Amino acid sequence: MDVRKKLGKVLFGIGILIFTILMLFPFLMMLSTSLKSMSEINSPTFSMIPKEFDIPFAGGNSILGQGGTGLLNTQTGLILMYLSGAFGVFLFRQFMMNFPSALDDAAKIDGLSRFGTYLRIYMPLSKPVIATMVVLRATATWNDYMWPLLMTPKDSMYTVQLALSRFRNAELTQWNYVMAVTAVSIIPVILLFLFFQKYFIQGIVTTGMKD
């Protein structure tokens, strides 16, 4: 009796396995075809495993970095570089270390979750360091030269700092244009600082200080 039960379980498992393979086969075919090139799809020989992977990424590149321009001359290529940084992590850590543990205790008594505590208590109290980070990061990004130079070979994608270099060459520097563009380019930075001035100064004063 035990042998029949074990045999039945084995046969049942084999049946489930076969059924699962049959159900997965169309999905695997779809996945395999999506990774193949058109020449391999039209080939008379069939293979589940692609001979050459062709996954289009930014700029038409494959997963191996072939066949396209990647992130060159794209807004994504310019932005990705500035989405994170160790300085921001350190700045926020130093600021938030000043918060007393009593805030956590009070939030728990009020029934707030960890995310609710962060969203309703710590975020409003972090306006100075957020403003500080916005001003510092925006200014550094606005003035950056090397990364845009590497990522934007086309003139149409040039940032302000790269555009300034077009007025200078080995023979002549068009100082009137250089100064005009420089004067215009600092306006956004000044407006940004004036908008966040109150919180920026408060953040510079309090960050890193501990009672």
C-alpha positions in Angstrom: 0.0 0.0 0.0 2.8 2.4 0.9 4.6 1.5 -2.4 1.4 2.4 -4.4 1.1 5.7 -2.5 4.7 6.6 -3.2 4.4 5.5 -6.9 1.2 7.6 -7.2 3.0 10.6 -5.7 5.9 10.2 -8.1 3.6 9.9 -11.1 1.6 12.9 -9.9 4.8 14.9 -9.6 6.0 13.9 -13.0 2.6 14.9 -14.5 2.8 18.3 -12.8 6.3 18.8 -14.1 5.3 17.9 -17.7 2.3 20.2 -17.4 4.4 23.0 -16.1 7.0 22.7 -18.9 4.2 22.7 -21.5 2.7 25.8 -19.9 6.1 27.6 -19.7 7.2 26.7 -23.2 5.3 29.6 -24.9 6.7 32.0 -22.4 10.2 30.7 -22.9 9.8 31.0 -26.6 8.6 34.6 -26.3 11.6 35.4 -24.1 14.1 33.6 -26.3 12.7 35.4 -29.4 12.9 38.8 -27.7 16.7 38.3 -27.2 17.4 37.2 -30.8 18.4 39.3 -33.8 16.1 39.3 -36.8 18.5 37.2 -38.9 18.5 34.5 -36.2 14.7 34.6 -35.9 14.4 34.1 -39.7 17.0 31.3 -39.7 15.7 27.8 -40.8 17.4 26.2 -37.7 15.7 26.5 -34.4 17.4 27.1 -31.1 16.0 28.1 -27.7 19.3 29.7 -26.6 20.1 32.9 -28.7 23.5 32.8 -30.4 23.8 36.6 -30.1 22.0 38.6 -27.5 20.3 41.7 -28.9 18.7 43.6 -26.0 18.1 47.3 -26.9 19.1 49.8 -24.3 19.5 53.5 -24.3 20.8 54.7 -27.7 20.2 51.3 -29.3 22.9 49.5 -27.5 22.7 45.8 -26.8 23.4 44.2 -23.5 27.0 43.8 -24.6 27.3 47.6 -25.4 27.1 47.1 -29.2 25.1 48.6 -32.0 24.2 52.0 -30.7 25.3 55.2 -29.0 24.3 54.4 -25.4 23.6 57.4 -23.2 25.5 59.8 -25.4 23.6 62.9 -26.4 20.6 62.0 -24.1 19.1 63.8 -21.2 19.2 60.5 -19.3 23.0 60.4 -19.7 23.4 63.8 -18.2 21.0 63.3 -15.3 22.0 59.8 -14.1 25.4 60.9 -12.9 23.9 63.4 -10.4 21.2 61.3 -8.9 23.3 60.2 -5.9 26.4 61.1 -4.1 28.3 60.3 -0.9 28.3 63.9 0.2 24.5 64.1 0.4 24.4 60.9 2.5 27.0 62.3 4.9 25.2 65.7 5.1 21.8 64.2 5.9 23.3 61.7 8.4 25.1 64.5 10.3 21.9 66.6 10.4 19.6 63.7 11.5 22.0 62.6 14.2 21.0 65.8 16.1 17.4 64.6 16.5 16.6 63.4 20.0 15.5 59.8 20.5 12.4 61.2 22.4 10.9 62.0 18.9 10.8 58.3 18.2 9.3 57.4 21.5 6.6 60.1 21.1 5.8 58.8 17.6 5.4 55.2 18.8 3.1 56.4 21.6 1.0 58.2 19.0 0.8 55.0 16.9 3.0 56.1 14.0 4.8 53.5 11.9 8.5 54.0 11.1 7.7 55.4 7.7 5.0 57.6 9.2 7.5 58.9 11.7 9.9 59.7 8.9 7.3 61.3 6.7 5.4 63.4 9.3 8.2 64.2 11.8 11.7 64.0 10.4 11.0 65.3 6.9 9.4 68.6 8.1 12.3 69.0 10.5 14.8 68.4 7.7 13.9 71.3 5.6 17.2 73.1 6.3 19.4 70.2 5.2 17.2 69.6 2.2 17.5 73.2 1.1 21.2 73.1 1.7 21.6 70.0 -0.4 19.4 71.4 -3.2 21.5 74.6 -3.4 24.9 72.9 -3.2 24.0 70.1 -5.6 22.2 72.3 -8.1 25.2 74.8 -8.1 27.7 72.0 -8.6 25.7 70.4 -11.4 25.1 73.7 -13.1 28.8 74.5 -13.1 30.0 71.1 -14.1 32.1 70.9 -17.2 33.7 67.5 -17.6 30.7 65.2 -17.4 28.6 67.1 -20.0 31.7 67.3 -22.2 32.0 63.5 -22.2 28.3 62.8 -22.7 27.3 65.5 -25.2 29.4 65.5 -28.4 26.7 67.3 -30.3 26.4 71.0 -30.0 22.6 70.8 -29.7 23.0 69.0 -26.3 25.6 71.4 -24.8 25.1 72.8 -21.3 25.8 76.4 -20.5 29.3 75.7 -19.4 30.1 73.9 -22.7 28.5 76.7 -24.7 30.8 79.2 -23.0 33.8 77.3 -24.4 32.6 77.9 -28.0 33.4 81.6 -27.7 37.1 80.8 -27.0 39.7 79.2 -29.3 43.4 79.3 -29.9 43.2 82.5 -32.0 40.5 84.6 -30.4 38.4 84.9 -27.3 35.1 86.7 -27.8 35.0 88.3 -24.3 31.8 90.2 -25.0 29.9 87.0 -25.6 31.7 85.2 -22.8 30.7 87.8 -20.3 27.2 88.1 -21.6 26.5 84.4 -21.3 28.2 84.2 -17.9 26.0 87.0 -16.6 22.9 85.2 -17.8 24.0 81.8 -16.5 24.4 82.9 -12.9 20.8 84.2 -12.7 19.2 80.7 -12.0 21.8 80.1 -9.3 21.1 83.4 -7.6 17.4 82.9 -7.8 17.7 79.4 -6.3 19.8 80.7 -3.4 17.4 83.6 -2.7 14.5 81.1 -2.7 16.2 78.7 -0.2 18.2 81.3 1.6 16.5 81.0 5.0 16.7 77.2 5.2 20.1 77.1 3.5 21.8 79.3 6.2 20.0 77.5 9.0 21.2 74.2 7.6 24.8 75.3 7.3 24.8 76.5 10.9 23.1 73.5 12.4 24.5 70.6 10.4 27.2 68.7 12.3 26.5 70.4 15.6 25.4 68.3 18.6 24.0 69.3 21.9 
